[in-house]
Amino acid sequence: MMAKQYRPLEVATLLGITKKTLLNWEKQNKLPFTPYRDIRNWRIYSEKQVNWLRQNIFDLLGHSNKGDESNG
């Protein structure tokens, strides 16, 4: 039985962000994983990766108030 797999747009929609934001996080090495690439070289995210993103979304977006004060 195959685990659920997600395309970048599905992941972005689930998280309430844009696909571009998700891909930027990957480029900026903000993710502790690299999505799998299928035969077409399209990104495929696992359910485990999506769950990690859900748990860390506020830190990734910079909304965490741990540590640094970001009063601009």
N, CA, C and O atoms as a Tripos MOL2 file, in Angstrom:
@<TRIPOS>MOLECULE
protein
  288   287    72     0     0
PROTEIN
NO_CHARGES

@<TRIPOS>ATOM
      1 N           0.8440   -1.2060    0.0000 N.3       1 MET1
      2 CA          0.0000    0.0000    0.0000 C.3       1 MET1
      3 C           0.8770    1.2530    0.0000 C.2       1 MET1
      4 O           1.7720    1.4060    0.8310 O.2       1 MET1
      5 N           0.6070    2.1110   -0.9200 N.am      2 MET2
      6 CA          1.4260    3.3050   -1.0890 C.3       2 MET2
      7 C           0.9640    4.4310   -0.1580 C.2       2 MET2
      8 O          -0.2330    4.6820   -0.0160 O.2       2 MET2
      9 N           1.9200    5.0960    0.4640 N.am      3 ALA3
     10 CA          1.5840    6.2370    1.3250 C.3       3 ALA3
     11 C           1.1260    7.4040    0.4550 C.2       3 ALA3
     12 O           1.4520    7.4780   -0.7300 O.2       3 ALA3
     13 N           0.3720    8.3040    1.0570 N.am      4 LYS4
     14 CA         -0.1180    9.4900    0.3360 C.3       4 LYS4
     15 C           1.0680   10.3230   -0.1170 C.2       4 LYS4
     16 O           2.0320   10.5060    0.6260 O.2       4 LYS4
     17 N           0.9890   10.8190   -1.3270 N.am      5 GLN5
     18 CA          2.0230   11.6830   -1.8800 C.3       5 GLN5
     19 C           1.3820   12.9930   -2.3130 C.2       5 GLN5
     20 O           0.2210   13.0250   -2.7190 O.2       5 GLN5
     21 N           2.1480   14.0670   -2.2210 N.am      6 TYR6
     22 CA          1.6260   15.3970   -2.5040 C.3       6 TYR6
     23 C           2.5040   16.1180   -3.5060 C.2       6 TYR6
     24 O           3.7310   16.0500   -3.4450 O.2       6 TYR6
     25 N           1.8590   16.8070   -4.4260 N.am      7 ARG7
     26 CA          2.5610   17.7140   -5.3380 C.3       7 ARG7
     27 C           2.7570   19.0540   -4.6180 C.2       7 ARG7
     28 O           2.0520   19.3440   -3.6510 O.2       7 ARG7
     29 N           3.7100   19.8700   -5.0820 N.am      8 PRO8
     30 CA          3.9680   21.1430   -4.4090 C.3       8 PRO8
     31 C           2.7360   22.0380   -4.2440 C.2       8 PRO8
     32 O           2.5660   22.6580   -3.1940 O.2       8 PRO8
     33 N           1.8860   22.1130   -5.2510 N.am      9 LEU9
     34 CA          0.7090   22.9730   -5.1420 C.3       9 LEU9
     35 C          -0.2500   22.4620   -4.0560 C.2       9 LEU9
     36 O          -0.8520   23.2550   -3.3320 O.2       9 LEU9
     37 N          -0.3840   21.1360   -3.9490 N.am     10 GLU10
     38 CA         -1.2280   20.5670   -2.8890 C.3      10 GLU10
     39 C          -0.6730   20.9110   -1.5120 C.2      10 GLU10
     40 O          -1.4230   21.2870   -0.6120 O.2      10 GLU10
     41 N           0.6350   20.7830   -1.3530 N.am     11 VAL11
     42 CA          1.2840   21.0900   -0.0740 C.3      11 VAL11
     43 C           1.0680   22.5590    0.2690 C.2      11 VAL11
     44 O           0.6840   22.8950    1.3890 O.2      11 VAL11
     45 N           1.3170   23.4280   -0.7020 N.am     12 ALA12
     46 CA          1.1560   24.8660   -0.4810 C.3      12 ALA12
     47 C          -0.2810   25.2020   -0.0780 C.2      12 ALA12
     48 O          -0.5020   25.9970    0.8350 O.2      12 ALA12
     49 N          -1.2410   24.6030   -0.7500 N.am     13 THR13
     50 CA         -2.6520   24.8460   -0.4360 C.3      13 THR13
     51 C          -2.9810   24.3880    0.9810 C.2      13 THR13
     52 O          -3.6720   25.0930    1.7160 O.2      13 THR13
     53 N          -2.4960   23.2200    1.3640 N.am     14 LEU14
     54 CA         -2.7270   22.7130    2.7210 C.3      14 LEU14
     55 C          -2.1550   23.6520    3.7830 C.2      14 LEU14
     56 O          -2.7330   23.8190    4.8570 O.2      14 LEU14
     57 N          -1.0090   24.2640    3.4660 N.am     15 LEU15
     58 CA         -0.3230   25.1190    4.4320 C.3      15 LEU15
     59 C          -0.7720   26.5780    4.3730 C.2      15 LEU15
     60 O          -0.4300   27.3740    5.2480 O.2      15 LEU15
     61 N          -1.5340   26.9250    3.3420 N.am     16 GLY16
     62 CA         -1.9730   28.3110    3.1960 C.3      16 GLY16
     63 C          -0.8690   29.2370    2.7230 C.2      16 GLY16
     64 O          -0.8500   30.4180    3.0690 O.2      16 GLY16
     65 N           0.0470   28.7020    1.9350 N.am     17 ILE17
     66 CA          1.1420   29.4960    1.3730 C.3      17 ILE17
     67 C           1.1120   29.3360   -0.1430 C.2      17 ILE17
     68 O           0.3110   28.5680   -0.6760 O.2      17 ILE17
     69 N           1.9840   30.0600   -0.8300 N.am     18 THR18
     70 CA          2.0660   29.8890   -2.2770 C.3      18 THR18
     71 C           3.0750   28.7940   -2.6080 C.2      18 THR18
     72 O           3.9590   28.4780   -1.8120 O.2      18 THR18
     73 N           2.9240   28.2300   -3.7900 N.am     19 LYS19
     74 CA          3.8810   27.2260   -4.2660 C.3      19 LYS19
     75 C           5.2780   27.8450   -4.3280 C.2      19 LYS19
     76 O           6.2690   27.1830   -4.0210 O.2      19 LYS19
     77 N           5.3500   29.0950   -4.7210 N.am     20 LYS20
     78 CA          6.6440   29.7840   -4.8230 C.3      20 LYS20
     79 C           7.3470   29.8540   -3.4640 C.2      20 LYS20
     80 O           8.5600   29.6620   -3.3740 O.2      20 LYS20
     81 N           6.5740   30.1290   -2.4110 N.am     21 THR21
     82 CA          7.1500   30.1680   -1.0630 C.3      21 THR21
     83 C           7.7490   28.8100   -0.7070 C.2      21 THR21
     84 O           8.8720   28.7280   -0.2100 O.2      21 THR21
     85 N           6.9930   27.7540   -0.9640 N.am     22 LEU22
     86 CA          7.4690   26.4030   -0.6690 C.3      22 LEU22
     87 C           8.7710   26.0990   -1.4120 C.2      22 LEU22
     88 O           9.7160   25.5700   -0.8270 O.2      22 LEU22
     89 N           8.8150   26.4320   -2.6880 N.am     23 LEU23
     90 CA         10.0090   26.1610   -3.4850 C.3      23 LEU23
     91 C          11.1760   27.0430   -3.0490 C.2      23 LEU23
     92 O          12.3310   26.6200   -3.1080 O.2      23 LEU23
     93 N          10.8770   28.2700   -2.6100 N.am     24 ASN24
     94 CA         11.9330   29.1470   -2.0930 C.3      24 ASN24
     95 C          12.5580   28.5620   -0.8250 C.2      24 ASN24
     96 O          13.7760   28.6100   -0.6500 O.2      24 ASN24
     97 N          11.7210   28.0100    0.0580 N.am     25 TRP25
     98 CA         12.2580   27.3920    1.2790 C.3      25 TRP25
     99 C          13.2220   26.2640    0.9210 C.2      25 TRP25
    100 O          14.2580   26.0850    1.5620 O.2      25 TRP25
    101 N          12.8650   25.5160   -0.1080 N.am     26 GLU26
    102 CA         13.7530   24.4270   -0.5420 C.3      26 GLU26
    103 C          15.0720   25.0010   -1.0530 C.2      26 GLU26
    104 O          16.1430   24.5120   -0.6930 O.2      26 GLU26
    105 N          15.0000   26.0380   -1.8910 N.am     27 LYS27
    106 CA         16.2050   26.6740   -2.4380 C.3      27 LYS27
    107 C          17.0940   27.2530   -1.3400 C.2      27 LYS27
    108 O          18.3210   27.2040   -1.4220 O.2      27 LYS27
    109 N          16.4460   27.8050   -0.3070 N.am     28 GLN28
    110 CA         17.1790   28.4500    0.7840 C.3      28 GLN28
    111 C          17.6390   27.4460    1.8490 C.2      28 GLN28
    112 O          18.1430   27.8380    2.9020 O.2      28 GLN28
    113 N          17.4640   26.1670    1.5710 N.am     29 ASN29
    114 CA         17.8570   25.0990    2.4920 C.3      29 ASN29
    115 C          17.2190   25.2360    3.8730 C.2      29 ASN29
    116 O          17.8540   24.9460    4.8870 O.2      29 ASN29
    117 N          15.9740   25.6750    3.9090 N.am     30 LYS30
    118 CA         15.2470   25.7960    5.1710 C.3      30 LYS30
    119 C          14.5630   24.4900    5.5670 C.2      30 LYS30
    120 O          14.0370   24.3730    6.6740 O.2      30 LYS30
    121 N          14.5700   23.5060    4.6610 N.am     31 LEU31
    122 CA         13.9010   22.2390    4.9210 C.3      31 LEU31
    123 C          14.9400   21.1570    5.2150 C.2      31 LEU31
    124 O          15.9750   21.1000    4.5500 O.2      31 LEU31
    125 N          14.6750   20.2980    6.2040 N.am     32 PRO32
    126 CA         15.6370   19.2390    6.5370 C.3      32 PRO32
    127 C          15.4950   18.0110    5.6300 C.2      32 PRO32
    128 O          15.9690   16.9260    5.9680 O.2      32 PRO32
    129 N          14.8560   18.1860    4.5050 N.am     33 PHE33
    130 CA         14.6450   17.0940    3.5660 C.3      33 PHE33
    131 C          14.5760   17.6570    2.1570 C.2      33 PHE33
    132 O          14.3840   18.8570    1.9570 O.2      33 PHE33
    133 N          14.7340   16.7800    1.1960 N.am     34 THR34
    134 CA         14.5640   17.1410   -0.2120 C.3      34 THR34
    135 C          13.4200   16.2930   -0.7390 C.2      34 THR34
    136 O          13.4440   15.0720   -0.5850 O.2      34 THR34
    137 N          12.4220   16.9050   -1.3550 N.am     35 PRO35
    138 CA         11.3320   16.0940   -1.8850 C.3      35 PRO35
    139 C          11.8380   15.1180   -2.9490 C.2      35 PRO35
    140 O          12.7810   15.4050   -3.6860 O.2      35 PRO35
    141 N          11.1940   13.9820   -3.0050 N.am     36 TYR36
    142 CA         11.4750   12.9800   -4.0180 C.3      36 TYR36
    143 C          11.1500   13.5570   -5.3970 C.2      36 TYR36
    144 O          10.2410   14.3760   -5.5350 O.2      36 TYR36
    145 N          11.8910   13.1290   -6.4030 N.am     37 ARG37
    146 CA         11.5960   13.5300   -7.7900 C.3      37 ARG37
    147 C          11.1090   12.3050   -8.5540 C.2      37 ARG37
    148 O          11.7430   11.2510   -8.5230 O.2      37 ARG37
    149 N           9.9880   12.4520   -9.2340 N.am     38 ASP38
    150 CA          9.4760   11.3220  -10.0060 C.3      38 ASP38
    151 C          10.1710   11.2540  -11.3670 C.2      38 ASP38
    152 O          11.1010   12.0170  -11.6310 O.2      38 ASP38
    153 N           9.7320   10.3640  -12.2060 N.am     39 ILE39
    154 CA         10.3700   10.1360  -13.5060 C.3      39 ILE39
    155 C          10.3480   11.3980  -14.3810 C.2      39 ILE39
    156 O          11.2000   11.5720  -15.2530 O.2      39 ILE39
    157 N           9.3710   12.2690  -14.1380 N.am     40 ARG40
    158 CA          9.2760   13.5240  -14.8930 C.3      40 ARG40
    159 C          10.1080   14.6310  -14.2540 C.2      40 ARG40
    160 O          10.1490   15.7540  -14.7570 O.2      40 ARG40
    161 N          10.7760   14.3050  -13.1320 N.am     41 ASN41
    162 CA         11.5640   15.2550  -12.3400 C.3      41 ASN41
    163 C          10.6790   16.2310  -11.5780 C.2      41 ASN41
    164 O          11.1280   17.3120  -11.1970 O.2      41 ASN41
    165 N           9.4240   15.8560  -11.3570 N.am     42 TRP42
    166 CA          8.5190   16.6750  -10.5610 C.3      42 TRP42
    167 C           8.7010   16.3370   -9.0930 C.2      42 TRP42
    168 O           8.9600   15.1900   -8.7310 O.2      42 TRP42
    169 N           8.5620   17.3500   -8.2580 N.am     43 ARG43
    170 CA          8.6930   17.1300   -6.8180 C.3      43 ARG43
    171 C           7.4820   16.3800   -6.2710 C.2      43 ARG43
    172 O           6.3400   16.6450   -6.6470 O.2      43 ARG43
    173 N           7.7620   15.4410   -5.3790 N.am     44 ILE44
    174 CA          6.7240   14.6920   -4.6840 C.3      44 ILE44
    175 C           7.0630   14.7250   -3.1980 C.2      44 ILE44
    176 O           8.1480   14.3100   -2.7910 O.2      44 ILE44
    177 N           6.1290   15.2200   -2.3940 N.am     45 TYR45
    178 CA          6.3230   15.2820   -0.9440 C.3      45 TYR45
    179 C           5.6030   14.1220   -0.2810 C.2      45 TYR45
    180 O           4.4870   13.7700   -0.6630 O.2      45 TYR45
    181 N           6.2470   13.5330    0.7120 N.am     46 SER46
    182 CA          5.6220   12.4430    1.4630 C.3      46 SER46
    183 C           4.7260   13.0320    2.5560 C.2      46 SER46
    184 O           4.8160   14.2140    2.8850 O.2      46 SER46
    185 N           3.8710   12.1870    3.1020 N.am     47 GLU47
    186 CA          3.0130   12.6240    4.2000 C.3      47 GLU47
    187 C           3.8550   13.0580    5.4010 C.2      47 GLU47
    188 O           3.5140   14.0200    6.0890 O.2      47 GLU47
    189 N           4.9530   12.3460    5.6490 N.am     48 LYS48
    190 CA          5.8660   12.6990    6.7470 C.3      48 LYS48
    191 C           6.4460   14.1080    6.5410 C.2      48 LYS48
    192 O           6.5360   14.8910    7.4860 O.2      48 LYS48
    193 N           6.8340   14.4180    5.3030 N.am     49 GLN49
    194 CA          7.3850   15.7480    5.0050 C.3      49 GLN49
    195 C           6.3250   16.8270    5.1780 C.2      49 GLN49
    196 O           6.6100   17.9020    5.7050 O.2      49 GLN49
    197 N           5.1000   16.5430    4.7350 N.am     50 VAL50
    198 CA          4.0000   17.5070    4.8900 C.3      50 VAL50
    199 C           3.7180   17.7380    6.3690 C.2      50 VAL50
    200 O           3.4780   18.8700    6.7890 O.2      50 VAL50
    201 N           3.7460   16.6760    7.1520 N.am     51 ASN51
    202 CA          3.5230   16.8240    8.5980 C.3      51 ASN51
    203 C           4.6140   17.6730    9.2370 C.2      51 ASN51
    204 O           4.3320   18.4910   10.1130 O.2      51 ASN51
    205 N           5.8700   17.4820    8.8010 N.am     52 TRP52
    206 CA          6.9660   18.3080    9.3300 C.3      52 TRP52
    207 C           6.7120   19.7850    8.9940 C.2      52 TRP52
    208 O           6.8860   20.6600    9.8420 O.2      52 TRP52
    209 N           6.3060   20.0460    7.7680 N.am     53 LEU53
    210 CA          6.0210   21.4200    7.3460 C.3      53 LEU53
    211 C           4.8960   22.0190    8.1840 C.2      53 LEU53
    212 O           4.9800   23.1730    8.6060 O.2      53 LEU53
    213 N           3.8370   21.2360    8.4290 N.am     54 ARG54
    214 CA          2.7200   21.7200    9.2610 C.3      54 ARG54
    215 C           3.1980   22.1080   10.6520 C.2      54 ARG54
    216 O           2.7760   23.1260   11.2010 O.2      54 ARG54
    217 N           4.0810   21.2910   11.2180 N.am     55 GLN55
    218 CA          4.5570   21.5360   12.5780 C.3      55 GLN55
    219 C           5.5240   22.7180   12.6560 C.2      55 GLN55
    220 O           5.6790   23.3170   13.7200 O.2      55 GLN55
    221 N           6.1660   23.0550   11.5570 N.am     56 ASN56
    222 CA          7.2060   24.0860   11.5640 C.3      56 ASN56
    223 C           6.8560   25.3260   10.7430 C.2      56 ASN56
    224 O           7.7150   26.1730   10.4980 O.2      56 ASN56
    225 N           5.5990   25.4320   10.3200 N.am     57 ILE57
    226 CA          5.1860   26.5220    9.4240 C.3      57 ILE57
    227 C           5.4560   27.9070   10.0150 C.2      57 ILE57
    228 O           5.9070   28.8060    9.3060 O.2      57 ILE57
    229 N           5.1820   28.0830   11.3090 N.am     58 PHE58
    230 CA          5.3550   29.4180   11.8960 C.3      58 PHE58
    231 C           6.8290   29.8130   11.9480 C.2      58 PHE58
    232 O           7.1710   30.9710   11.7080 O.2      58 PHE58
    233 N           7.6920   28.8620   12.2590 N.am     59 ASP59
    234 CA          9.1270   29.1490   12.2460 C.3      59 ASP59
    235 C           9.5960   29.4930   10.8350 C.2      59 ASP59
    236 O          10.3730   30.4280   10.6460 O.2      59 ASP59
    237 N           9.1260   28.7440    9.8590 N.am     60 LEU60
    238 CA          9.5260   28.9860    8.4720 C.3      60 LEU60
    239 C           9.0550   30.3540    7.9840 C.2      60 LEU60
    240 O           9.7450   31.0260    7.2170 O.2      60 LEU60
    241 N           7.8710   30.7520    8.4400 N.am     61 LEU61
    242 CA          7.3240   32.0470    8.0290 C.3      61 LEU61
    243 C           7.9150   33.2030    8.8320 C.2      61 LEU61
    244 O           7.6840   34.3690    8.5120 O.2      61 LEU61
    245 N           8.6790   32.8750    9.8780 N.am     62 GLY62
    246 CA          9.2800   33.9120   10.6990 C.3      62 GLY62
    247 C           8.3130   34.4950   11.7130 C.2      62 GLY62
    248 O           8.5220   35.6080   12.1950 O.2      62 GLY62
    249 N           7.2400   33.7480   12.0520 N.am     63 HIS63
    250 CA          6.2670   34.2280   13.0310 C.3      63 HIS63
    251 C           6.5590   33.7380   14.4410 C.2      63 HIS63
    252 O           5.7670   33.9590   15.3580 O.2      63 HIS63
    253 N           7.6840   33.0790   14.6120 N.am     64 SER64
    254 CA          8.0310   32.5730   15.9280 C.3      64 SER64
    255 C           8.5400   33.7350   16.7790 C.2      64 SER64
    256 O           9.2940   34.5820   16.3000 O.2      64 SER64
    257 N           8.1250   33.7660   18.0310 N.am     65 ASN65
    258 CA          8.6530   34.8190   18.9050 C.3      65 ASN65
    259 C           9.6370   34.2320   19.8880 C.2      65 ASN65
    260 O           9.8420   34.7720   20.9750 O.2      65 ASN65
    261 N          10.2480   33.1210   19.5040 N.am     66 LYS66
    262 CA         11.3290   32.5490   20.2950 C.3      66 LYS66
    263 C          12.6260   33.2450   19.8970 C.2      66 LYS66
    264 O          12.9110   33.4050   18.7100 O.2      66 LYS66
    265 N          13.4130   33.6590   20.8930 N.am     67 GLY67
    266 CA         14.7230   34.2110   20.5770 C.3      67 GLY67
    267 C          14.6710   35.6170   20.0270 C.2      67 GLY67
    268 O          14.3070   36.5600   20.7300 O.2      67 GLY67
    269 N          15.0380   35.7520   18.7620 N.am     68 ASP68
    270 CA         15.1650   37.0640   18.1290 C.3      68 ASP68
    271 C          13.9100   37.9110   18.2170 C.2      68 ASP68
    272 O          12.7910   37.4130   18.0940 O.2      68 ASP68
    273 N          14.1170   39.1900   18.4330 N.am     69 GLU69
    274 CA         12.9960   40.1290   18.3620 C.3      69 GLU69
    275 C          13.0370   40.7400   16.9640 C.2      69 GLU69
    276 O          14.0630   41.2610   16.5260 O.2      69 GLU69
    277 N          11.9110   40.6640   16.2820 N.am     70 SER70
    278 CA         11.9160   41.1710   14.9150 C.3      70 SER70
    279 C          10.9530   42.3470   14.7980 C.2      70 SER70
    280 O          10.0460   42.3390   13.9660 O.2      70 SER70
    281 N          11.1560   43.3400   15.6240 N.am     71 ASN71
    282 CA         10.3390   44.5580   15.5280 C.3      71 ASN71
    283 C          10.9870   45.4460   14.4760 C.2      71 ASN71
    284 O          12.1050   45.9310   14.6510 O.2      71 ASN71
    285 N          10.2650   45.6500   13.3820 N.am     72 GLY72
    286 CA         10.8720   46.3560   12.2760 C.3      72 GLY72
    287 C          10.4440   47.7440   12.2460 C.2      72 GLY72
    288 O          10.8620   48.5000   11.3690 O.2      72 GLY72
@<TRIPOS>BOND
     1     1     2 1
     2     2     3 1
     3     3     4 2
     4     3     5 am
     5     5     6 1
     6     6     7 1
     7     7     8 2
     8     7     9 am
     9     9    10 1
    10    10    11 1
    11    11    12 2
    12    11    13 am
    13    13    14 1
    14    14    15 1
    15    15    16 2
    16    15    17 am
    17    17    18 1
    18    18    19 1
    19    19    20 2
    20    19    21 am
    21    21    22 1
    22    22    23 1
    23    23    24 2
    24    23    25 am
    25    25    26 1
    26    26    27 1
    27    27    28 2
    28    27    29 am
    29    29    30 1
    30    30    31 1
    31    31    32 2
    32    31    33 am
    33    33    34 1
    34    34    35 1
    35    35    36 2
    36    35    37 am
    37    37    38 1
    38    38    39 1
    39    39    40 2
    40    39    41 am
    41    41    42 1
    42    42    43 1
    43    43    44 2
    44    43    45 am
    45    45    46 1
    46    46    47 1
    47    47    48 2
    48    47    49 am
    49    49    50 1
    50    50    51 1
    51    51    52 2
    52    51    53 am
    53    53    54 1
    54    54    55 1
    55    55    56 2
    56    55    57 am
    57    57    58 1
    58    58    59 1
    59    59    60 2
    60    59    61 am
    61    61    62 1
    62    62    63 1
    63    63    64 2
    64    63    65 am
    65    65    66 1
    66    66    67 1
    67    67    68 2
    68    67    69 am
    69    69    70 1
    70    70    71 1
    71    71    72 2
    72    71    73 am
    73    73    74 1
    74    74    75 1
    75    75    76 2
    76    75    77 am
    77    77    78 1
    78    78    79 1
    79    79    80 2
    80    79    81 am
    81    81    82 1
    82    82    83 1
    83    83    84 2
    84    83    85 am
    85    85    86 1
    86    86    87 1
    87    87    88 2
    88    87    89 am
    89    89    90 1
    90    90    91 1
    91    91    92 2
    92    91    93 am
    93    93    94 1
    94    94    95 1
    95    95    96 2
    96    95    97 am
    97    97    98 1
    98    98    99 1
    99    99   100 2
   100    99   101 am
   101   101   102 1
   102   102   103 1
   103   103   104 2
   104   103   105 am
   105   105   106 1
   106   106   107 1
   107   107   108 2
   108   107   109 am
   109   109   110 1
   110   110   111 1
   111   111   112 2
   112   111   113 am
   113   113   114 1
   114   114   115 1
   115   115   116 2
   116   115   117 am
   117   117   118 1
   118   118   119 1
   119   119   120 2
   120   119   121 am
   121   121   122 1
   122   122   123 1
   123   123   124 2
   124   123   125 am
   125   125   126 1
   126   126   127 1
   127   127   128 2
   128   127   129 am
   129   129   130 1
   130   130   131 1
   131   131   132 2
   132   131   133 am
   133   133   134 1
   134   134   135 1
   135   135   136 2
   136   135   137 am
   137   137   138 1
   138   138   139 1
   139   139   140 2
   140   139   141 am
   141   141   142 1
   142   142   143 1
   143   143   144 2
   144   143   145 am
   145   145   146 1
   146   146   147 1
   147   147   148 2
   148   147   149 am
   149   149   150 1
   150   150   151 1
   151   151   152 2
   152   151   153 am
   153   153   154 1
   154   154   155 1
   155   155   156 2
   156   155   157 am
   157   157   158 1
   158   158   159 1
   159   159   160 2
   160   159   161 am
   161   161   162 1
   162   162   163 1
   163   163   164 2
   164   163   165 am
   165   165   166 1
   166   166   167 1
   167   167   168 2
   168   167   169 am
   169   169   170 1
   170   170   171 1
   171   171   172 2
   172   171   173 am
   173   173   174 1
   174   174   175 1
   175   175   176 2
   176   175   177 am
   177   177   178 1
   178   178   179 1
   179   179   180 2
   180   179   181 am
   181   181   182 1
   182   182   183 1
   183   183   184 2
   184   183   185 am
   185   185   186 1
   186   186   187 1
   187   187   188 2
   188   187   189 am
   189   189   190 1
   190   190   191 1
   191   191   192 2
   192   191   193 am
   193   193   194 1
   194   194   195 1
   195   195   196 2
   196   195   197 am
   197   197   198 1
   198   198   199 1
   199   199   200 2
   200   199   201 am
   201   201   202 1
   202   202   203 1
   203   203   204 2
   204   203   205 am
   205   205   206 1
   206   206   207 1
   207   207   208 2
   208   207   209 am
   209   209   210 1
   210   210   211 1
   211   211   212 2
   212   211   213 am
   213   213   214 1
   214   214   215 1
   215   215   216 2
   216   215   217 am
   217   217   218 1
   218   218   219 1
   219   219   220 2
   220   219   221 am
   221   221   222 1
   222   222   223 1
   223   223   224 2
   224   223   225 am
   225   225   226 1
   226   226   227 1
   227   227   228 2
   228   227   229 am
   229   229   230 1
   230   230   231 1
   231   231   232 2
   232   231   233 am
   233   233   234 1
   234   234   235 1
   235   235   236 2
   236   235   237 am
   237   237   238 1
   238   238   239 1
   239   239   240 2
   240   239   241 am
   241   241   242 1
   242   242   243 1
   243   243   244 2
   244   243   245 am
   245   245   246 1
   246   246   247 1
   247   247   248 2
   248   247   249 am
   249   249   250 1
   250   250   251 1
   251   251   252 2
   252   251   253 am
   253   253   254 1
   254   254   255 1
   255   255   256 2
   256   255   257 am
   257   257   258 1
   258   258   259 1
   259   259   260 2
   260   259   261 am
   261   261   262 1
   262   262   263 1
   263   263   264 2
   264   263   265 am
   265   265   266 1
   266   266   267 1
   267   267   268 2
   268   267   269 am
   269   269   270 1
   270   270   271 1
   271   271   272 2
   272   271   273 am
   273   273   274 1
   274   274   275 1
   275   275   276 2
   276   275   277 am
   277   277   278 1
   278   278   279 1
   279   279   280 2
   280   279   281 am
   281   281   282 1
   282   282   283 1
   283   283   284 2
   284   283   285 am
   285   285   286 1
   286   286   287 1
   287   287   288 2
@<TRIPOS>SUBSTRUCTURE
     1 MET1         2 RESIDUE 1 A MET
     2 MET2         6 RESIDUE 1 A MET
     3 ALA3        10 RESIDUE 1 A ALA
     4 LYS4        14 RESIDUE 1 A LYS
     5 GLN5        18 RESIDUE 1 A GLN
     6 TYR6        22 RESIDUE 1 A TYR
     7 ARG7        26 RESIDUE 1 A ARG
     8 PRO8        30 RESIDUE 1 A PRO
     9 LEU9        34 RESIDUE 1 A LEU
    10 GLU10       38 RESIDUE 1 A GLU
    11 VAL11       42 RESIDUE 1 A VAL
    12 ALA12       46 RESIDUE 1 A ALA
    13 THR13       50 RESIDUE 1 A THR
    14 LEU14       54 RESIDUE 1 A LEU
    15 LEU15       58 RESIDUE 1 A LEU
    16 GLY16       62 RESIDUE 1 A GLY
    17 ILE17       66 RESIDUE 1 A ILE
    18 THR18       70 RESIDUE 1 A THR
    19 LYS19       74 RESIDUE 1 A LYS
    20 LYS20       78 RESIDUE 1 A LYS
    21 THR21       82 RESIDUE 1 A THR
    22 LEU22       86 RESIDUE 1 A LEU
    23 LEU23       90 RESIDUE 1 A LEU
    24 ASN24       94 RESIDUE 1 A ASN
    25 TRP25       98 RESIDUE 1 A TRP
    26 GLU26      102 RESIDUE 1 A GLU
    27 LYS27      106 RESIDUE 1 A LYS
    28 GLN28      110 RESIDUE 1 A GLN
    29 ASN29      114 RESIDUE 1 A ASN
    30 LYS30      118 RESIDUE 1 A LYS
    31 LEU31      122 RESIDUE 1 A LEU
    32 PRO32      126 RESIDUE 1 A PRO
    33 PHE33      130 RESIDUE 1 A PHE
    34 THR34      134 RESIDUE 1 A THR
    35 PRO35      138 RESIDUE 1 A PRO
    36 TYR36      142 RESIDUE 1 A TYR
    37 ARG37      146 RESIDUE 1 A ARG
    38 ASP38      150 RESIDUE 1 A ASP
    39 ILE39      154 RESIDUE 1 A ILE
    40 ARG40      158 RESIDUE 1 A ARG
    41 ASN41      162 RESIDUE 1 A ASN
    42 TRP42      166 RESIDUE 1 A TRP
    43 ARG43      170 RESIDUE 1 A ARG
    44 ILE44      174 RESIDUE 1 A ILE
    45 TYR45      178 RESIDUE 1 A TYR
    46 SER46      182 RESIDUE 1 A SER
    47 GLU47      186 RESIDUE 1 A GLU
    48 LYS48      190 RESIDUE 1 A LYS
    49 GLN49      194 RESIDUE 1 A GLN
    50 VAL50      198 RESIDUE 1 A VAL
    51 ASN51      202 RESIDUE 1 A ASN
    52 TRP52      206 RESIDUE 1 A TRP
    53 LEU53      210 RESIDUE 1 A LEU
    54 ARG54      214 RESIDUE 1 A ARG
    55 GLN55      218 RESIDUE 1 A GLN
    56 ASN56      222 RESIDUE 1 A ASN
    57 ILE57      226 RESIDUE 1 A ILE
    58 PHE58      230 RESIDUE 1 A PHE
    59 ASP59      234 RESIDUE 1 A ASP
    60 LEU60      238 RESIDUE 1 A LEU
    61 LEU61      242 RESIDUE 1 A LEU
    62 GLY62      246 RESIDUE 1 A GLY
    63 HIS63      250 RESIDUE 1 A HIS
    64 SER64      254 RESIDUE 1 A SER
    65 ASN65      258 RESIDUE 1 A ASN
    66 LYS66      262 RESIDUE 1 A LYS
    67 GLY67      266 RESIDUE 1 A GLY
    68 ASP68      270 RESIDUE 1 A ASP
    69 GLU69      274 RESIDUE 1 A GLU
    70 SER70      278 RESIDUE 1 A SER
    71 ASN71      282 RESIDUE 1 A ASN
    72 GLY72      286 RESIDUE 1 A GLY
